[in-house]
Amino acid sequence: MTPDMPIGALASRAGVNSKTIRYYEEIDLLPAPQRTSSGHRRYSEPDVERITFIKAAQRLGLTLDEIREILALRDRGQQPCQYVRQVLRREVEQIGLRIAELARLRDQLIDIDRLADTLPEPEGCTCRIIDHVRSRRSSESGQTGTSG
């Protein structure tokens, strides 16, 4: 297939902007394109497919480094699906950890909100709620802190 698509047409077809295409080339996600005698980039349908693949992989939470590895495996004639499954499993694990962390934060915020009206407001205090959290953190870590 002869590359005859200018960068603007590729950007439009792939749903990205020209800057993204240049960036993908710079970080080796997209091979360097052929150029016209005047230096303009020219692309073909496989480039559209590659960029839409990259965007789909990003929607799954994959990093550009992980996507580069997937594409490199495929470009070497290997099946990258096993690698993708490993990456997705790690991502699921990380999401689980983030969910647990967010649940702890949610519970902490609920507790603080319940306490807010009962906290003293010392003279010169910026915010009794944040000062309470700060002093609680200091005492938990064994540091001395002042609230006020």
N, C-alpha and C positions, 0 to 999 in steps of 0.2 A: 504494500500500500504506500503510495507516494505521499509524503508529508506536504499537504497544501493548505493547512489550516493555520491562519495567523493566531497569535497569542490571545487576542480579544475574543475570537470565535471559540477557541478552546475554553477560555474562562467562562464564557456564556454557556456553552454546552455542558461543562462540568459543574457549574454552579459555584464557582470561586472567582476571585479577582486575579488580575494579571500579576500582582505582587506575590500572591500565594504560589502561583506557578513558578515564578522566578526563585522563590524561597525553596520550594520542593526540589528544584534543580540544584540549588546551592548546597543543600544537605543530602543530595544523592537519593532522594525518593523518586525523582523523575529523571530519566536519562537526558543528557544534553541533547537539545534538538538540532535537526539540520537547520542550516541558515541559507537565506537567499544570498545572491552576490552582493546585495546592499547590507547584509548582516541581520536581516529580520528573521526571527525564529519561525519555523514551520513545524507543525504537528500533524498527527494522524489519529485515527479512531482509537488505536491502542492507548494513546495518551489520555483520551477521555476516560476510557475504562480504568486506567491506572489511578487517575485522580478520584474518580467516584468510588473506587475500592478503598483508597486512603481515607476518604471522608466517612465511609461506612464503618471502617475499622475504628476511627476516632469516636464515632457515636457509641461504640461498644466499650469505650474507655481505654483503648490501647494508646500507648504513647507513640510518638513519631519514631523513636528508636526501635520499638517493638515492631512497628509496621515496616520499617526499613529491613529488619531481619526477615520478616515474612516474605517480603518482595524479593530479597536476596536469595532465599531458599527456592522460591518459585523460579527465579531467573536462572538458577543453577540446575533446574530440572527436577527438583525435589518437591515432595508434597509437604506444605507447611502446616497442614491441619493439626497434627499432633502438637506442634509448637504452640499453635493458637489455643488449643485446649489447655495447655499448661498455663499460658498467660491468662486466659479467662478464669481458670480456677484460682490463680493468685489474686486476680481482681475481685472475685467473689469473696475471698477471704478478707481482703482489705476493706471491702464494703461492709462486711460483717463487723469488723473492728470499728469502723467509722460509725456505724449504726449504734453500737454499744456505747461508744464515746459520746455521741449525740444524745442518747437516752440518759446517760449520767448527767450531762450538761442540762438537759431539760428538767430533770428531777431537782438539780441544784437551783435552777432558776425559779422553779415552783416554790421550793423551800424559802428562798430568799424573798420572793414576793410575799409569802405568808408572814415572814418576819418583819418586813419593811416598816409597818406602822408601829411596831413595838421597839424599834431600835432607838437609842438615844441619839440626839444630834448635838454633839459637843460644840462649843464656841469655836469658830474658825473652820469647821468641818466643811469640806467641799460637797460631799455626798455621803450620808450615813450608810447607805447600802453598800457602796463600793469600799468605804473604809472598813465596814464589818467584814467583807470578804477578804480584804487585805490583811486585817489583823488576824483573822482565822487562818489564813494561809501561813502567816508568819509563825503563829503558835504551833501549827501542824509541822512546820519544818524546823522547829526548835529555835527560831529567831525571835528576838524581841521586837515588837512593833508598837507603834502608837497609833491610836485611831483619833483623828482630830484634825 
